[in-house]
């Protein structure tokens, strides 16, 4: 019986391709058409093709290596169907550096290159950002190169900024690593809070290194200073919004400065 079953499975013909994409709403970095084209370009899905000719491991590796895909699973069914399940990465910030380059960071702090078929509507960071694309790219694969056997799962560019500190790597080898970490920490804080996610549209880095925030509501600029004490500064800003701007109106001030401890310093229009 086992021998017969084995022979029967070896003769099983390919019947269909089933694709499932787990992606954030309104995100289109990966489409069924993309995956179908890759499948066809590998010579799969031909009429009368044997299901054993489809290399599921090859498909998983190719899909997992795509920058917009977090993980992929490919398997065959007993009826001859090939099932492809992928999870798309979710960007939370798009960074424009001063070198004319642009890229995303996803919610784990991993590099996501731009796509020629889709632009995500996420928080924008620009200004005096001294983070070359090469720094983020090299950080993304740093731990894999140092320790390929015991590499952590899903190690990201931002996580590896901590690794270079532990290894006492010369900061000139990864220029902008600290600024990258600060931008990600702020973006993640904003992304996780529904109010700030709706209110803050842009992070601008001034020539002095200060983080400045552009709100969607209110004609003011928010001087944040460094990315240190994130929670404390946002709490201070929220208190000022509730107790200050609720009385004076949202357009009373041109600048709200959070740099000073236990103070909110404002500039009137």
N, C-alpha and C positions, 0 to 999 in steps of 0.2 A: 504493500500500500504506500509506504514512504517513498519507495523507489519510483512508483508510478506517479505520485504527486510531484516529485522532483522533476521528472521528465516533462510532465504536463506544464509546470511552471516555466521550464526552460523554453517551451514552445509558445508561451503566451504572447499574443500580439499587443502592441501599443493601441490603446483605445481613445484616450482623451487626456487633456491637460487641464488641471484645476488649480487656479491661483487665488490665494487669499492674502490680502495686504492689511496689516494692522497699522493704521496711520492716524495722526492727529486730524481733527476736522479741518477741512479746507486746504489740506496739504497735498501736494501733487509732485513731490520729488521723485516718487516711484509710481509707475502706472502698470497696469496689466499688459499694455502694449509693449512697454520696455522689456518686460520679462518674456513675453511671447516671442519677440524678435530675437532675444538672446538664445532662447530655446531652439528656434528655427535655424539660427546662424551656426549653431553647433552640429547641425545635421540631424536633429531629433524631430519627432512628430511626422516622419514620412509614412506614406501608405505602406501597409504590410510590414512595418518595422517590428522587430522582436523587442519586447519590453526590457530584456536583459541588456540590450545595446545602450540603454539610457544610463549614464553614469551619474547617479544621484550625488555621490561625494563631490565630483567635479562641479556640479551645479551649485551645491552648497558653498563651496570655496569661492567660486566666481561671484555669487550673489553677496556673500559676506564681505568680500573685498570692495564692494561698491560703497563709496563714502556716504551715501544716503541711507544705507541699510545697517541696522544695529545687529540683527541676527536673521538667519535663514534656516529653514528645515525643509528637506526634500525627501519624499518617500514614494514608494509604489504600492498600489493596492492589488489585491488578488484578481481584480477584474481587468487589470492592464492600464489603470489610470495612473498618471504621474501627478502628485500633489505637491505644490510649492507654497510654503507659508513664509512670509517675510514680515519683519517688524521694522518700520521706518524710524529713522532718527528724528528728533524734534528740536529744531533750533530755537534758542531763546534770545539771541543777540546777533546782530550783524555788525561787524567791526570794519571801519574804513581807516586804514593807517595812513601816515603821512607820506608813504612811498607810492601811493596810488593803487594799493592792493586792497582787496576786500574779501572777507570770508565770514562764515558763521561759526558759533560755538553752540553745541547742543546742550540739553539740560544736564548732561553728565560732565560737561567741560571738554568734550571731544571736538576736534576740528571737523568742520563740514565745508568743503569747497562750494563755490557757487554752482548753480545748475543753469544750463542754457534753456531749460523748459519751464522753470518755475522760480518765482521770487517770494520768499516768505515775508509776511507782514509781522515783523518782530521789532523789539527795541533796537534803536540805532545808536552806535557809538562812533564819534569822530573827533576831529581836533588834532592836538599834538600827540598822536598815538604812535609811539616808537616801537611797535611790534612788527617786525618783518614777517611775512608769510612763512619764510624759511624757518624761523624760530618755532612757530606753532607746529609746522610739519615735522621738524626734528624732535620736538618734545613728544609728539604723538607716538613716535616709534622708539623713544629712548629706552624704556625699560625692556622692550623686546630685544634690543641690540645688546643691552648689558647682561640680561639674564633670560635667554630664550626658553630655558627648560622650566623654570619656576615662575614664569610671568603671571601676574595677577590677571583675573578676568576683567575685561572692560577698562583697562588702565587708559587714562585719557591725558591729553596735553596738559590740562590744568593740574591734574593729580601729580604729574611728573615735575611740576615746578617745585613741589616739596622734595622730590627725590634729588634734584640737583643741589638743593640746600644741604641735604644730608650727606651727599657725596663731596661737598665743598668744590663743586665744579666752578671754574672761572666764569663769572657772570657775563663776560664778553663773548663767550661761546653761545650764549642764548640771550641776546639783547632783548629787553622788553618782557622777560618772563614774569617779573614782579607786577608789572603793569597789567599783564594778561590775567594774572590771578586776581588782582583787585577788580578789574572790569567784570570778570565772571562772577565773583562773589556778590557784587552789587546787582548784576543782571539776575542772578538766581533769587536774591532777596526780593527784588521787585516782581519777578515772575510768580513767586509763591504767594504774594499778597494781592488779593483781588482789587483792593482800592488802588494800590500803587501801580499795579499792572495797567489799570485803566487810566491813571493820571499821568504817569511819566512816559514820555514818548522818545526821549533822546538823552544820551549822556555825552557831554562835551568835555574834552580834556584841554585845559588852558595851558599856556606856555610855562606857567609856574608849576604845572602838575596837578592843579586843583581839579576835582571832579565838579562839573556843573550840570544841573538837571533842567531839562525843558519840560514844563507841565503842559497838559492839553487844556486844562481849565485854569484861568487866571493869567493876567499879563505880567507875570514876574519871572525872574531868573533865580534858580536856587543854587547858591554856592555851598557845596557840600564839603570842600576840602579834600582830605585823603579818604580812602575807602575804609579807614579804621573806624571802629565803634559804629558800625552800620545801624544796628538796631536802636541804639541810643539816639542817634541823629534823626532817624525816621520817626521815632516816638516824639521827639521834640518838635519836629515839623508838624506832625499830626495834632499835637496839643495846640500849636499856634494856629493851625487851620481852624480848629474847633472854637478856640477862645478868642483869637485875634481877628482873623479874616471874616468870621461870622458876624462881627460887629462893624468892621470898617468896610467890608466889601472886598471882592477878589482882585480888584484892579487898583487898590490903594497904593501898593508898593511895586517898585520896579525890580528890587533885589531883596531876597531873603537869604541871610548868611548864617549857616549852621556851624561854622568852623570853631567857634569859641565855646568852651565848656560851660554848660548850664545857662547859655544865653542864645537868644535869637536876635541878630542885629539886622535891622531893615532899613532900606533906603526908599524914601517917599518919591513919588513921581514929581 
